[in-house]
Amino acid sequence: MTRTDRRDAETDRRLWPLVGLVVVCAFFAGIVALYLVAGTMTANVTDLASTATLIFLVAVGFVVKWHLRIRSTAHAISWCETAIVVGLAVAEAPLVVLCTGLGVGIALATQSLPRIKAAFAIAKNMLVASAAGIALHLLDWRWPPDDLASMVVPLAVAYSVAVVLDEMLTLPVIALDTGTKVHRLFLDDWSLRVASALVRYLLILGTLSILVADQWLLVAIPPLILCVHLAHAGQARARADQQAWQRLARATDALNVVDLDKVLSTAAVQAAELFSTNLVEVELNDPARLVQGNSDGVRYDGPPTTAPTARMRTIVALPLTGADSEDSTGTLRLCFTGPVKLSEREHYTLRTFASALCTAVRNAEAYQKLTRDAARHAQQAAQDALTGLANRRRLMEHGAELLGRRHAEGITALLLIDLNHFKEINDTLGHAAGDEVLIQVARRLSAAAATGDLVARLGGDEFAVLLTTLPAPAIATHRADTLLATICEPMELDGMRISVEASGGIAIAPGSGGMAELLRRADVAMYQAKRSGSRIATYHRGRDTADVGRLALGGDLPRAVAQHEFSVSFQPIVDLASGEVLAAEALARWQHPDRGRLDPRRFLETVERSGLLPAFADAVLDQSLVAAATWAEAGFTLPVAVNLSPRSLLDPRFPSAVLARLRAHDIAPQQLILELTETLTISQLEVVDQVLGQLRDAGVRLALDDFGTGCSSLSLLSRVPVHELKIAQSFVLAMETSSEAVAVIRSTIDLGRSLGLTVVAEGVESEPQRRALWAMGCAAGQGHLFTRPMPAHRLLTALQCGSDGRPGVLASPLHDEGAVIHLAQSRRAAGRGRPEMMPHLPA
C-alpha cells in the first residue's frame, strides 16, 4: 500500500464514525418507511407510476450538481432536496423516503464513488426526506391544497428543514475529509447558497402550482429546471472568479513587505488559501532555502536537503521569474494529496502570484543588502579608524540617547582628555610613534573604564569618556582621576620608556542643551585645567565666560527686536557639477552696537530662552521671503532655506503663521525650505509631528541640517518627513584627512539616495572637495568656494553677473559641455537614483 493509499485509509477511518451514525439513522428511517408503505400501498399502475416518477426525479436531482474543489478533493452540491420536497408535497412521506434512497442509489450506480461516499449520500438524502416529511406532517399538509396561498408557509418550512439538515450533515463531513474548519465552510459563499435556496423554493412553488392547475403543463418543468441550473452554475462560476481575483489581490498585497522571512511565510500561507492546496513549497536558489507551509502556517524553513519529504499525488511547479527577466530566483510548488487539474483561470492566477512573489523576494533581498551596507557604513562612520574607539559622532549619538531617557539611572558626566606635549612626540619620534601612543592610550582607557562607560577619540590627541550611572557628582572626579592616572603610567615605545601627561575636564550633564552643551562645558573645564596647571578641573558656571556673555545678551534682546538689529545674509546652494545656483540659505546676523556682528551660535539659545523667539523668527522669515520675491522679479526663481528653531515646532500656530507670510509675499510654499536641527526629546513630542505634517502637506520643503553630528539620527528620519539632508561642515572639512569623515559622507549620500532625499554638502571650500563630493554622488553644496554669505541685493548682483558671462552661475562647470566623462562606480549608481532637489536642478 502506498503512502497516499494509507493517507486515504486514515481519512476514511476519521469519517466512518460520523458517516456510520448517519447511515444507522437512515436505516431506521427506511425500516419505518417500509413498514408504513407496506400497509398502505397497492400494486396498481398509478402507485407504480408514482413510485417510478419519484425515483426518476430524485435520481435526476442528484445527478444535476454544482461542482467545487477543496484542496485535492472534488465535491458536488446537488438539487436533490428540491425533488424531495416536490415528492413530499404530492405523495406520502414514507414512499418518498424509500424512493429517495432508491433514486440516489440508481444515480450512484452510474458513477464510480468510494463506498463511504455512496453510503453517506444515500443515508443523508433519506434523512433529509424524513425530516422534511415530518415537518409537512406536523403542519397538517394535504394534497391538493385548498388554494395556492396555503402552500407557501408549509413548503417554506419543509424546504428550510431540508436545506438546513443537508448543510449540517454535509459540511462536517467535507471538513473532516479536507482538513478545513467547519465554520469557514459555513461562511464561504453563504450569500450564494441562500440565493440558490430561494430560487429552488420558487421553483418548487412553481412546479406544484402547475400541477394544481394542469398536469400536462409539467412538460415545461424540465426546460425551466435546466435554465435555472445553467443560470445558477454561471452565477456560481462568476462569483468564484470574482472571489479568486479578490483573494489574489489580497495575497499579492500581503507580499508587500521588505522582510524576506515574512515574504516567504506569507507566500506559503497565502498560496495555500488561494489555491486550496494541501502543501505549498517555496524554494530559493541562492542561498538554497526551502519553506513548506499550508493555510495553518509554516511547517518547515531551512535547507532543502534536510526538509521532510512531502509525498503528494499531484505537484504543480512554477519557476519564480519576473516579467522583465528569465533568471529564476527559485520555484513555487503547489502540492495535493490527490489528483488535481487546475483550471485555466487557476493557471493564470498561479503565474500572476509567482511573478509577484519573485518581485517581493528580489525586493526583500535588495533591502537586506542595503540594510547590511548601511549598517557597515554606520559602523565605519561611528568608529575611529586608528584606535577602534567610538568617534565623535558615536559619542554624540549615544550621549543624546542617554540624556533623552526620562528615567535614566544615576548621573551622567563627561570627561574630556587632552594629551599634553603630544606634538613633541610626533616631531621627535615621528607620526608612527605618535599613532602608537594614541593606540596605547586608547587601550588603557578602555581597560580602566567602568562597565557602561563609553570611551571615544574625538580627533588628534583628544579623548572623551562618557561616565554613566554615577550615584553622586563627586564620584565623577574619582573615576576621572583613576583614568588619567592610568594614562600617565610609563609606556614602552620602540625600546624607550616614555611618560605621557594629560589634562582632563569634567562636566555633569546639564538640564538642557543636550550633548552639545555637555561637550562644551567639558571643553571649558579642560582648558581651565590646562591654564591652572592641574590635572583635572570640574566645570563651574561662574567661570564660564561664554555663559556670562549670553546672560548679558539677554538684556539687549528687547531693544534688538524693537530696533530691527537682526539682519539676514544669504549663502547660495550650488549644483556641484554645473555651478548653477539652486537655492539660497538665509543666515541670521545680529548687528550688536557694542559687540559687532554676531552669528546665531552666539545668541540663538538666548533668544529661545527669552520668549522673543516668535518675533525673531518672524523677522528672519519676512526678510527671507522679501529677498526671494525680489530675486523672482529679476528672473531668478530661487527657493530660500530658513533655519528653524526646535522650539518653534512646539507652537501649533506656527504652520498657519508661515503660510500667511507666504501668501502675503506671493511666494509658493515649494519655494520655502525650513531647515531643522532636531533633538531627541523634542522629536518625540506629538505636537512636533503635527506641525511638520501641516507644513509638508502645504508644500513647504523640509531639510535636516548637520546630519550625522549627533543632533540627528537615522531613527529621526522615520518621524520627520524631510526632503533633504545636509552634510555637516565638519565632515566636509575633514574629508581630505579623515577616513571616518569620508565614510560618514558616503553613508549619508547612500542613505539619501535610498530614501529619495536630496543631499547638500556644507562648508565646501576647495575644488578638490567639490570634485570628491561630486564623485561620491552629492548633487549640491555650499561654502566659501562659491561665495561667502552676502546681503540679498549683493547676491542678486552676483547672479546677474554670473560666472564667465552666464547669469545664475557662480562657478565654472566641472566638465566642458559635450565632454565624455568616465564616472566612478559610486557616481554612476548615484546618477541612476538621483532625486530632484528643487526647481531648476539640471538633469
Disulfide bonds with the S-S distance in Angstrom:
none
